[in-house]
Amino acid sequence: MYDPLEREQLGEIELTDPTAVQGVVDAARAAQETWSRTTLAERADRLEAAADALRPRAEQLGELLARESGKPLAQAQFELRASIGLLADNARVGRRWEGRVLPTEGLGGTARDLAYTRREPLGVVGAILPFNFPVELFVEKVAAGLVGGNAVVTKAPPEAPLVVEQVHRTLLDAGIPPAVAPLLHGGRDVGIALSTARGLDAISLTGSTAAGVAVAQAGAPTLRRLHLELGGNNAALVLADADLDLVAQELAFGRLMMNGQACSASKRVLVHPDLHDELVERLAAVVDRQVLGAPTDPATTVGPLINAAAARRVRDQVDRAVAEGAVRVRGGDVDGETALLPPALLADVPAAAAVATDDEIFGPVFVLVRADGPQQAIALANASSFGLMASVFSRDVQLAVAVAERLHAGGVVINGTDNYRPPVIPFGGVKLSGSGREGLGYTIDELTREKTIVLRRFRRELPGEGA
């Protein structure tokens, strides 16, 4: 396992034999029933113990995450701290997860019945992780699944498996049975083996839309639960009265996070023509301020993409956009075979260009498309097959809300980056951006089911009450 710049071997991982995956799933199914019968308090205790064990190691593990993923050091250490908090929070929220008492007393034929619901595990969940936020998403899926009483079979991202391996070992050391939370390592072949394995009750995948479609097709015969967070070509709508200082600041933060490799970054900026040229100048200044370099260098603001092939793909997308009529204002070029890619800025991108609709650029590239007014901006935003998040910039908040309500997206941020995912909100997309929601409590909901239990004629009168 090498760093993205291929300068240093960071460690070794034993790859999973794809033919062994079915046996791992079978063992998880055999262990899940016993795990589900442990008390909720006990399951939560073990997650909290793992969080306690990880806290003193957050800085060290954050540095390893930066080195293996290319993420700038401050971002990597933030991910570790946030993930440890999310692990503990899933235990806390799981402790008070509750069903409902149903209002049977209000109906004549059921007035003496008692009906209630309870949350139960789905069974065995397959979790497939991406490289860009591997620790956060490992915790998001595994902690919610385990506290809900499931077994969770996880495939680590082959590009960034080392920190996931460390966090996984900590869960086992805290008392999570190994068969209940096995970790697989490998590439596409292991992912296919997991998604097609017999005995899975759900798949929770964060990855490409193509991977999501393949997983859905594999699960169709059994109608297993799908929990998918897929690609996004998010639109930021910059209306005529927008505060450009705020716009430039928020776009810079959201677009350059994880070196532009974030599903929920603003990948299309639909800007009013009167503001287009000034926003180009401001974003050009943003690009010029970036420091490209090694992720562990504190001065670095944009590190390498996950590998040289990813950088080539982004370069090719930028070249294709220019061929389709976009103006290259800055960057997007790769000097030889390297994962380091200078941030790029494309202006006057035609609405008919692929990047203006469905060609998602997974790298540090700003794409500006002119949109004459709210109606045209909405139409351009909704023309994409994706619908993860979106944002609207305007001083007229009522107008911004009206626009937000008409956008086909899982969520809309007003006057801020749409690369917005605090754990307390339900995060997920529509259309080809996926199904289901992630977040504190929301993932537990997705990975459990509600069962209704009815006690007929349970309520009775006390002696003498009916006289």
Secondary structure, 3 states (H helix, E strand, C coil): CECCCCCCECCCCCCCCHHHHHHHHHHHHHHHHHHHHCCHHHHHHHHHHHHHHHHHHHHHHHHHHHHHHCCCHHHHHHHHHHHHHHHHHHHHHHHCCCCCEECHHHCHHHCCCEEEEEEEECCEEEEECCCCCHHHHHHHHHHHHHHCCCEEEEECCCCCCHHHHHHHHHHHHCCCCHHHCCEECCCHHHHHHHHCCCCCCEEEEECCHHHHHHHHHHHHHHCCEEEEECCCCCEEEECCCCCHHHHHHHHHHHHHHHHHCCCCCCCEEEECHHHHHHHHHHHHHHHHHCCECCCCCCCCCECCCCCHHHHHHHHHHHHHHHHCCCEEEECCCCCCCCCCCCCEEEECCCCCCHHHCCCCCCCCEEEEEECCCHHHHHHHHHCCCEECEEEEECCCHHHHHHHHCCCCCCEEEECCCCCCCCCCCCECCEECCEECCECCCHHHHHCEEEEEEEECCCCCCCCCCCC
